[in-house]
Amino acid sequence: MLGIICNTINMKIRKLNKSEQKQAIKLALEVFIVCGKADYNKEGLDVFISFINDESHIRELTFWGAFTESDILVGMLAMRERDHHLSMFFIRPEHHRKGIGKALFAFATQKHPYQNITVNSSTYAVPFYKNLGFIPLDDARNYHGLVSVPMKRFSFRLRAWQISDVPSLAQYLNNKKIWDNCRDRLPFPYTEEDARSFIEYAMSQQEQCEFCIEINNEAVGNISFMRGNDVERFNVETGYWLAEPFWNQGIAGEALQEALRRYFTTTNVIRIVANVFENNIASMRVLEKVGFRKVGIHHKACFKNNCFLDIHCFELLKEEFVIH
């Protein structure tokens, strides 16, 4: 698709050619100077100007623009595709709050519906990005006189479980490939009655320890945190599963990363462990990607599917957790 016409806002949106990219960069600087005054000093302005004049950086970006009916550029977006980083996103102030930014973002990302996108937002744009589904990863940072808030938009949503999730939970968890990597206490076949029982348990917990993974308005996975007791009360064991249609898309790692951030932030837990069957290599890679380290192997520790299996043991300390 070369472009679209947004009838509701009377705009044309399309990918920009080389000459149009220069217009877009000029627009970005003009809007940045006017709207971002609270977020930069002279040094910060120089940093931004240096960035937009760096050809090596600009060559990495893909540009999109929003045009009026008379072909005047009023909004621009530039994405670094290799890591899905939103490098520039500016709408002329007189066109704010008309739906242009939302439409421009939707067009630019339509070919990557499951990608995770990062942005370093100006403080004034944080509410706008939140409306697009971005979540702040940290407080505002000052980089050489330029203040920004690191944010990320995930391909999924983490939320609490609700009774309306019973059908999708039963549908996706009734999968022997998932059951093969879980403890036998997980029922199989997995019925709607089993789903309802689990969700009622999850909803009854005072401390959120079960995080539903939602994609396309469906519950498609879960991340659990099971607290220890007595002298191990500041430790938890984590476990997780994801519906098979969403495997090998990087979603499990991103979801676990976000669940860890929330759990460490809202609890007094200082250590999280995970135990993985020897043949579940994909799960081990997910753990290592988010910062867990393998601390040992318990040989023939489990009996599953009429076989003794080794258990690979991982741990992550709160003090070592890093948001990627």
Secondary structure, 3 states (H helix, E strand, C coil): CCEEEECCCCEEEEECCHHHHHHHHHHHHHHHHHHCHHHECHHHHHHHHHHHCCHHHHCCEEEEEEECCCCCEEEEEEEECCCCEEEEEEECHHHCCCCHHHHHHHHHCCCCCCCCEEEEECHHHHHHHHHCCEEECCCCEEECCEEEEEEEECCCEEECCCHHHHHHHHHHHCCHHHHCCCCCCCCCCCCHHHHHHHHHHHHHCCCCCEEEEEECCEEEEEEEEEECCHHHCCEEEEEEEECHHHCCCCHHHHHHHHHHHHHHHHCCCCEEEEEEECCCHHHHHHHHHCCCEEEEEEEEEEEECCEEEEEEEEEEEHHHCCCC
